Amino acid sequence: MWGRKVTNDSLELLLVGSRDRLSIRPADDDAWQGVAPAAVELLVDQATAERGTPWPQPLVSHYSRYFRDGNRTAYEALVGARQQRLTRAVVMAALRGDTTEWLDEVIDGAYLLCEQSSWSWAAHDDVFAVSGEVVPDPDRPFLDLGAGEVAAQLAWIDQVLGERLDRRAPGLRRRMRYETHCRVIQPFVDRFDWHWLGFDGDVHNWNPWIHSNIIAAALLLVDDPQLQAHTISRCIEGLDRFLASIPDDGAIDEGFAYWWNGAGRALEGLAILDEASGGVLSADAPVVRAMVSFPHRMHLGGRWFLNVADGPARAADGLPWDMLYRAAIRVGDVHAAQHAEAFVRDHVDSKAGLGRVLHSLLQPVPGPPAAKSPQPPLAAFSYLPSVQIMVARQRSGSAHGLTLTAKGGHNGEHHNHRDVGSVVVALDGVPLLVDAGQPTYTAQTFGPDRYQIRAMQSSWHNVPAPFGLEQGTGVEYGATVIEEPTGAAPTLTLGLGTAYGFAQAEQWIRTAALNREDGSIVIGDRWELPTSANSQTRQPDVAIAYLIAGTLQLSDDGIATVWSEGIPGVACIPGHSRGLRLRWKPGTAVVHVDEWILDDPLLQDIWGKKLTRLRFRSPSATSATGEFSVIMEATNEQ
């Protein structure tokens, strides 16, 4: 698309004066006078309370914990707290004029980053694998997500407060440039073996996240025009590999939560290139437009979204919805813009990172008329064939009623959970048949024992267990689409046999259907399995599991009802709130109820004290060949 515009020579000329074209302006610029007080009210309160207190101090004992016991949060939490405090100080220094107390806060925080032995997160550093050591090696900087984030933060500090830093702390900007060059720029241009570059075809969210941060660092902290052009040329090449990996439907196999730090980071990098080049490097391409549409197509209702892989079911605080809004406006996607506008908060969150905070303050989303509150579009139907995901709701434009999602895919996806064939069902926008989602990351999460974690196992997803089998891991363990859904007939039929290692996908067929006319969902399973597979190492029958959030009640007449009672942040009045009623055929199935008491803080925050697994077991006489279906409807209580 860009051709010779992105050769080194062309970029060197194109980027002359690029700093002055960026929407993030220096603190003395009039743009800062337009920052709404409400947008920074919470930030001001927190920054004022913490100024003068000791800075968060990550220590080597925190760093080494990952290599000793797998704990990665002890170090990353302190690193994040330090950078969030620095973000708040930068905003305060920009808003409060040339006041020494806030400038000193920024100077201290920036210098602490320069002195920090490693910008890499311990969980990513290869120091232990290379040398057996558990302390970072400053002579071998590892270029990861953490390093990219620090480089970009220092770059935006330089852009906003550079002249004031020169007056208050001469030499600091030179040190910031030196550390960024040694830890990020030089390793990036010298080495081609970083796994996230994607040369092996495995392109994931690290690629755009790091490349977009390096673009900011190169524009603002690299003074040599040739090195700057070369670095940005390499970043464009890297982003191109990411965009080339995105399917035509814009699907992200890592799911909604990772979209923000994958596709969303790519959109940010492209926007910076557009600004820096004065519009010459504009990226209004079909794949970009498709990526922009992904978040709203995964929306269930409220803050609830379809979560696949390592993602929570509820949208996190501090997401840069204004970034998505601007991207949607650029590509002319009305529905994506409408969706993003409905989620834009009136205040910034320092957890989003300095770059995103600054863009939110200086490029705010226009507020709606006082009498009109923006509403998300809530499309009646979406289907993404590349990942075999369907989202269908009972009523277009409303979360009221039933919403069904069904997923095929394969078990070699990024951040994969064994979830081929899984369904999620929401009532009035709240998921009740659920995917547990992401637990707290540890060394086990991305190690050889990943699938010993319950949240990753197929036995704790809404899928079958023929002969008690777990699904396999890898691209070959996937689904075959037998019947694609349409907007008029939202029914997805999948062959799941190969997900369990059987020879034919059609040996287990699952149909997930939403019937809008009678307000019901039917999940039907039928199977014809080889009797030879029923060995002594496997169970003699089949089971079909559904994972339930909230409160489950089983009645004597073979009906299960699920209410949202117990899900954090969801109002539920027992006896008055609507529930989800489940009936099943044949009624002779043996029903088991297993409680999963949650002790992981991330899962507790989403689901509360527990999740409940409802398992239907077919008698051994029908284990090789059989049928089973669950019918779901809303109760009448309101």
CORPELIN-V994507 format. One record per residue. N is the residue number from 0. RES is the residue in three letters. PSI is psi as a letter, one per 30 degrees, with the letter a starting at -180 (999 if undefined). OMEGA is omega in whole degrees, 0 to 359 (NA if undefined). NEAR is the number of other C-alpha atoms within 8 Angstrom. Layout:
N;RES;PSI;OMEGA;NEAR
N;RES;PSI;OMEGA;NEAR
This chain:
0;MET;e;186;2
1;TRP;f;174;6
2;GLY;b;185;6
3;ARG;f;178;6
4;LYS;f;185;8
5;VAL;g;167;10
6;THR;l;182;9
7;ASN;e;182;10
8;ASP;e;181;7
9;SER;e;180;10
10;LEU;e;180;12
11;GLU;e;178;12
12;LEU;e;185;7
13;LEU;e;186;8
14;LEU;g;175;10
15;VAL;k;181;6
16;GLY;g;184;6
17;SER;e;181;13
18;ARG;e;183;9
19;ASP;f;182;6
20;ARG;f;182;10
21;LEU;k;180;10
22;SER;f;174;8
23;ILE;j;189;9
24;ARG;l;174;11
25;PRO;l;186;9
26;ALA;f;180;10
27;ASP;f;182;7
28;ASP;k;180;7
29;ASP;f;182;6
30;ALA;e;182;8
31;TRP;f;178;12
32;GLN;f;182;5
33;GLY;g;180;7
34;VAL;k;182;9
35;ALA;k;179;7
36;PRO;e;181;6
37;ALA;f;183;7
38;ALA;f;185;11
39;VAL;g;186;10
40;GLU;e;181;9
41;LEU;e;179;9
42;LEU;e;180;11
43;VAL;e;181;10
44;ASP;e;182;8
45;GLN;e;180;8
46;ALA;e;180;12
47;THR;e;181;7
48;ALA;e;187;6
49;GLU;f;182;7
50;ARG;k;182;7
51;GLY;f;177;4
52;THR;l;179;5
53;PRO;k;178;4
54;TRP;k;172;6
55;PRO;k;186;8
56;GLN;j;173;7
57;PRO;k;184;9
58;LEU;l;180;7
59;VAL;f;177;7
60;SER;e;176;6
61;HIS;e;181;10
62;TYR;e;187;14
63;SER;f;182;11
64;ARG;e;181;13
65;TYR;e;183;14
66;PHE;f;183;9
67;ARG;e;185;7
68;ASP;g;176;7
69;GLY;f;181;10
70;ASN;k;179;10
71;ARG;f;184;14
72;THR;f;182;8
73;ALA;e;180;10
74;TYR;e;186;14
75;GLU;e;179;9
76;ALA;e;179;8
77;LEU;e;176;11
78;VAL;e;180;11
79;GLY;e;180;9
80;ALA;e;179;9
81;ARG;e;182;12
82;GLN;e;176;10
83;GLN;e;177;12
84;ARG;e;179;11
85;LEU;e;177;12
86;THR;e;180;12
87;ARG;e;180;12
88;ALA;e;179;13
89;VAL;e;179;13
90;VAL;e;179;9
91;MET;e;180;11
92;ALA;e;179;14
93;ALA;e;184;13
94;LEU;f;188;8
95;ARG;g;179;8
96;GLY;a;186;8
97;ASP;h;180;8
98;THR;k;189;8
99;THR;e;185;7
100;GLU;e;180;6
101;TRP;e;174;12
102;LEU;e;178;15
103;ASP;e;176;8
104;GLU;e;179;11
105;VAL;e;181;12
106;ILE;e;180;11
107;ASP;e;181;8
108;GLY;e;180;13
109;ALA;e;181;11
110;TYR;e;175;10
111;LEU;e;177;8
112;LEU;e;179;9
113;CYS;e;181;9
114;GLU;f;182;6
115;GLN;k;188;7
116;SER;e;180;7
117;SER;k;172;11
118;TRP;f;178;12
119;SER;l;171;13
120;TRP;k;185;13
121;ALA;e;183;10
122;ALA;f;181;8
123;HIS;f;186;8
124;ASP;k;179;11
125;ASP;g;186;7
126;VAL;e;182;12
127;PHE;e;180;10
128;ALA;e;183;6
129;VAL;e;190;6
130;SER;f;185;6
131;GLY;g;181;7
132;GLU;l;182;7
133;VAL;g;174;9
134;VAL;k;183;8
135;PRO;k;179;9
136;ASP;j;182;9
137;PRO;f;180;7
138;ASP;f;179;4
139;ARG;i;182;5
140;PRO;k;179;13
141;PHE;k;185;12
142;LEU;j;182;13
143;ASP;a;179;12
144;LEU;e;182;11
145;GLY;e;180;10
146;ALA;e;178;15
147;GLY;e;180;15
148;GLU;e;179;10
149;VAL;e;180;10
150;ALA;e;180;13
151;ALA;e;179;13
152;GLN;e;178;12
153;LEU;e;179;11
154;ALA;e;180;12
155;TRP;e;174;12
156;ILE;e;180;10
157;ASP;e;181;11
158;GLN;e;186;12
159;VAL;e;190;11
160;LEU;g;187;13
161;GLY;e;183;11
162;GLU;e;179;6
163;ARG;e;177;9
164;LEU;e;178;13
165;ASP;e;181;11
166;ARG;e;186;7
167;ARG;e;184;8
168;ALA;i;178;8
169;PRO;k;180;8
170;GLY;f;182;7
171;LEU;e;181;11
172;ARG;e;177;11
173;ARG;e;179;7
174;ARG;e;178;9
175;MET;e;178;13
176;ARG;e;181;10
177;TYR;e;182;8
178;GLU;e;179;9
179;THR;e;179;12
180;HIS;e;185;10
181;CYS;e;188;10
182;ARG;f;187;13
183;VAL;d;188;14
184;ILE;e;183;12
185;GLN;e;176;9
186;PRO;e;181;11
187;PHE;e;183;10
188;VAL;f;183;9
189;ASP;e;190;6
190;ARG;k;178;7
191;PHE;g;183;7
192;ASP;g;175;5
193;TRP;k;187;7
194;HIS;f;185;6
195;TRP;f;176;9
196;LEU;f;175;10
197;GLY;g;180;13
198;PHE;f;180;7
199;ASP;g;180;5
200;GLY;f;179;5
201;ASP;i;184;7
202;VAL;k;182;13
203;HIS;a;191;10
204;ASN;f;175;11
205;TRP;e;185;11
206;ASN;d;181;15
207;PRO;e;181;16
208;TRP;e;182;14
209;ILE;e;181;12
210;HIS;e;182;14
211;SER;e;176;14
212;ASN;e;178;13
213;ILE;e;176;15
214;ILE;e;179;14
215;ALA;e;181;12
216;ALA;e;181;14
217;ALA;e;180;12
218;LEU;e;192;10
219;LEU;f;183;12
220;LEU;f;177;11
221;VAL;j;185;12
222;ASP;f;178;6
223;ASP;j;184;6
224;PRO;e;181;8
225;GLN;e;178;8
226;LEU;e;178;8
227;GLN;e;181;13
228;ALA;e;180;13
229;HIS;e;181;9
230;THR;e;182;13
231;ILE;e;175;11
232;SER;e;177;12
233;ARG;e;179;9
234;CYS;e;178;12
235;ILE;e;177;10
236;GLU;e;180;8
237;GLY;e;177;13
238;LEU;e;179;12
239;ASP;e;177;8
240;ARG;e;178;10
241;PHE;e;181;13
242;LEU;e;179;9
243;ALA;f;180;7
244;SER;f;183;7
245;ILE;k;179;11
246;PRO;l;184;9
247;ASP;f;182;8
248;ASP;f;176;10
249;GLY;g;184;14
250;ALA;k;175;13
251;ILE;j;186;10
252;ASP;f;176;9
253;GLU;f;173;15
254;GLY;l;186;13
255;PHE;e;186;15
256;ALA;e;181;13
257;TYR;f;175;10
258;TRP;e;186;13
259;TRP;e;179;10
260;ASN;g;175;12
261;GLY;c;178;14
262;ALA;e;179;12
263;GLY;e;177;11
264;ARG;e;177;12
265;ALA;e;178;12
266;LEU;e;178;10
267;GLU;e;179;10
268;GLY;e;179;13
269;LEU;e;179;11
270;ALA;e;178;9
271;ILE;e;177;11
272;LEU;e;178;11
273;ASP;e;179;13
274;GLU;e;185;12
275;ALA;e;182;12
276;SER;g;182;12
277;GLY;g;178;9
278;GLY;f;179;8
279;VAL;e;179;6
280;LEU;i;179;10
281;SER;k;188;9
282;ALA;h;176;7
283;ASP;i;182;8
284;ALA;l;180;6
285;PRO;e;182;7
286;VAL;e;178;12
287;VAL;e;179;13
288;ARG;e;179;13
289;ALA;e;179;12
290;MET;e;183;12
291;VAL;f;184;13
292;SER;f;188;12
293;PHE;e;185;12
294;PRO;e;185;10
295;HIS;f;178;12
296;ARG;f;178;10
297;MET;g;187;10
298;HIS;k;175;10
299;LEU;e;181;15
300;GLY;k;183;11
301;GLY;b;178;6
302;ARG;g;183;7
303;TRP;k;180;13
304;PHE;l;173;12
305;LEU;k;178;12
306;ASN;k;171;13
307;VAL;l;179;12
308;ALA;b;183;13
309;ASP;i;179;14
310;GLY;k;174;13
311;PRO;l;182;11
312;ALA;f;181;12
313;ARG;k;181;8
314;ALA;k;181;10
315;ALA;l;172;6
316;ASP;l;172;5
317;GLY;g;177;9
318;LEU;k;184;8
319;PRO;i;181;10
320;TRP;f;178;10
321;ASP;e;176;12
322;MET;e;179;12
323;LEU;e;178;13
324;TYR;e;181;14
325;ARG;e;178;10
326;ALA;e;179;10
327;ALA;e;178;14
328;ILE;e;181;10
329;ARG;e;184;8
330;VAL;f;176;9
331;GLY;g;178;6
332;ASP;j;185;12
333;VAL;e;183;8
334;HIS;e;178;10
335;ALA;e;178;14
336;ALA;e;179;13
337;GLN;e;180;13
338;HIS;e;181;12
339;ALA;e;181;13
340;GLU;e;181;14
341;ALA;f;184;10
342;PHE;f;182;7
343;VAL;k;178;10
344;ARG;l;179;5
345;ASP;g;177;6
346;HIS;l;180;9
347;VAL;l;180;13
348;ASP;k;184;9
349;SER;f;177;13
350;LYS;f;181;7
351;ALA;f;183;10
352;GLY;l;187;11
353;LEU;e;182;11
354;GLY;e;181;9
355;ARG;e;178;10
356;VAL;e;181;12
357;LEU;e;178;10
358;HIS;e;179;12
359;SER;e;182;13
360;LEU;e;186;11
361;LEU;f;174;12
362;GLN;h;185;7
363;PRO;l;175;8
364;VAL;k;179;10
365;PRO;k;180;4
366;GLY;k;179;4
367;PRO;l;173;7
368;PRO;k;187;6
369;ALA;e;184;5
370;ALA;f;185;4
371;LYS;k;177;6
372;SER;k;181;8
373;PRO;k;181;8
374;GLN;k;177;8
375;PRO;l;185;12
376;PRO;e;178;10
377;LEU;i;181;13
378;ALA;k;181;10
379;ALA;f;187;12
380;PHE;k;171;11
381;SER;k;174;10
382;TYR;k;180;10
383;LEU;j;187;10
384;PRO;f;183;7
385;SER;e;178;8
386;VAL;g;177;10
387;GLN;h;179;12
388;ILE;k;175;12
389;MET;k;171;15
390;VAL;j;182;14
391;ALA;k;180;14
392;ARG;l;186;14
393;GLN;e;184;13
394;ARG;k;176;10
395;SER;k;176;9
396;GLY;g;182;9
397;SER;k;175;6
398;ALA;f;182;14
399;HIS;k;180;9
400;GLY;a;185;12
401;LEU;k;170;17
402;THR;k;181;16
403;LEU;k;169;15
404;THR;k;178;12
405;ALA;k;186;14
406;LYS;k;170;13
407;GLY;c;177;16
408;GLY;a;181;13
409;HIS;l;184;13
410;ASN;g;171;17
411;GLY;g;181;10
412;GLU;l;179;11
413;HIS;k;183;8
414;HIS;h;190;7
415;ASN;k;160;11
416;HIS;l;178;12
417;ARG;i;190;12
418;ASP;g;181;13
419;VAL;k;181;15
420;GLY;g;185;14
421;SER;l;175;11
422;VAL;l;171;13
423;VAL;k;180;14
424;VAL;k;178;12
425;ALA;k;174;13
426;LEU;k;182;15
427;ASP;h;175;10
428;GLY;f;182;14
429;VAL;k;180;11
430;PRO;k;178;12
431;LEU;e;166;15
432;LEU;j;202;13
433;VAL;l;165;14
434;ASP;k;185;11
435;ALA;e;177;10
436;GLY;a;190;13
437;GLN;k;168;12
438;PRO;l;178;10
439;THR;k;181;7
440;TYR;k;172;9
441;THR;a;176;11
442;ALA;e;181;12
443;GLN;f;186;10
444;THR;e;183;9
445;PHE;g;179;8
446;GLY;a;182;7
447;PRO;f;180;6
448;ASP;g;183;9
449;ARG;e;188;10
450;TYR;g;165;8
451;GLN;f;176;7
452;ILE;k;187;9
453;ARG;e;184;7
454;ALA;f;181;11
455;MET;f;188;12
456;GLN;k;178;15
457;SER;f;180;13
458;SER;f;176;10
459;TRP;g;168;12
460;HIS;l;183;16
461;ASN;i;183;18
462;VAL;l;177;14
463;PRO;l;171;9
464;ALA;i;179;13
465;PRO;k;185;10
466;PHE;g;179;13
467;GLY;g;185;10
468;LEU;k;166;8
469;GLU;l;171;9
470;GLN;l;178;12
471;GLY;l;181;10
472;THR;k;178;9
473;GLY;l;182;9
474;VAL;e;184;9
475;GLU;f;179;10
476;TYR;i;186;15
477;GLY;a;182;13
478;ALA;l;172;16
479;THR;k;179;9
480;VAL;j;178;11
481;ILE;e;177;8
482;GLU;k;178;8
483;GLU;k;178;8
484;PRO;l;172;11
485;THR;l;178;9
486;GLY;e;180;9
487;ALA;f;180;4
488;ALA;i;183;7
489;PRO;i;181;13
490;THR;k;178;12
491;LEU;k;179;14
492;THR;k;186;13
493;LEU;k;168;14
494;GLY;k;188;15
495;LEU;f;187;17
496;GLY;e;183;15
497;THR;f;177;14
498;ALA;f;180;16
499;TYR;g;178;12
500;GLY;g;175;9
501;PHE;l;187;9
502;ALA;e;186;7
503;GLN;k;177;7
504;ALA;e;185;14
505;GLU;f;177;9
506;GLN;f;168;13
507;TRP;j;182;13
508;ILE;k;177;14
509;ARG;k;177;13
510;THR;k;177;12
511;ALA;j;187;13
512;ALA;k;172;11
513;LEU;k;176;16
514;ASN;j;184;11
515;ARG;e;186;8
516;GLU;e;181;4
517;ASP;g;176;5
518;GLY;h;181;12
519;SER;l;172;12
520;ILE;k;178;13
521;VAL;k;173;13
522;ILE;j;183;11
523;GLY;k;177;11
524;ASP;k;170;11
525;ARG;k;188;11
526;TRP;l;174;12
527;GLU;j;190;9
528;LEU;l;178;10
529;PRO;k;180;7
530;THR;f;179;6
531;SER;f;180;5
532;ALA;f;182;8
533;ASN;i;182;11
534;SER;l;181;8
535;GLN;f;182;5
536;THR;f;182;5
537;ARG;l;180;10
538;GLN;l;185;10
539;PRO;f;182;9
540;ASP;a;180;15
541;VAL;l;177;15
542;ALA;l;176;13
543;ILE;k;188;11
544;ALA;k;172;15
545;TYR;k;182;13
546;LEU;k;191;15
547;ILE;k;171;14
548;ALA;l;180;15
549;GLY;b;186;14
550;THR;k;180;10
551;LEU;k;174;10
552;GLN;k;176;7
553;LEU;k;179;8
554;SER;l;182;7
555;ASP;f;183;5
556;ASP;g;174;4
557;GLY;h;177;9
558;ILE;k;175;11
559;ALA;k;177;11
560;THR;k;182;11
561;VAL;k;174;14
562;TRP;l;181;13
563;SER;g;180;14
564;GLU;k;180;11
565;GLY;f;177;10
566;ILE;k;184;11
567;PRO;k;175;8
568;GLY;g;181;4
569;VAL;k;180;8
570;ALA;k;179;6
571;CYS;k;178;9
572;ILE;j;182;7
573;PRO;k;180;6
574;GLY;f;181;5
575;HIS;f;180;8
576;SER;l;179;10
577;ARG;k;177;10
578;GLY;l;178;12
579;LEU;j;182;13
580;ARG;k;180;12
581;LEU;k;171;11
582;ARG;l;183;10
583;TRP;l;179;11
584;LYS;k;357;9
585;PRO;l;181;7
586;GLY;f;180;6
587;THR;f;179;6
588;ALA;k;177;10
589;VAL;k;185;8
590;VAL;k;176;8
591;HIS;k;177;9
592;VAL;k;180;8
593;ASP;k;178;8
594;GLU;k;176;8
595;TRP;j;179;8
596;ILE;j;187;7
597;LEU;k;175;11
598;ASP;g;177;7
599;ASP;k;185;8
600;PRO;e;179;9
601;LEU;e;179;9
602;LEU;e;177;14
603;GLN;e;181;12
604;ASP;e;182;8
605;ILE;e;192;11
606;TRP;f;182;13
607;GLY;b;189;11
608;LYS;f;187;9
609;LYS;l;164;12
610;LEU;l;183;13
611;THR;k;177;12
612;ARG;k;176;14
613;LEU;j;183;12
614;ARG;k;176;12
615;PHE;k;181;11
616;ARG;k;178;12
617;SER;k;179;12
618;PRO;l;183;10
619;SER;f;180;8
620;ALA;f;180;6
621;THR;g;186;9
622;SER;e;183;14
623;ALA;e;181;11
624;THR;k;180;9
625;GLY;l;178;9
626;GLU;k;176;8
627;PHE;k;179;10
628;SER;k;175;11
629;VAL;k;179;11
630;ILE;k;184;11
631;MET;k;179;11
632;GLU;l;174;11
633;ALA;k;173;13
634;THR;l;184;8
635;ASN;f;182;5
636;GLU;k;181;8
637;GLN;999;NA;5
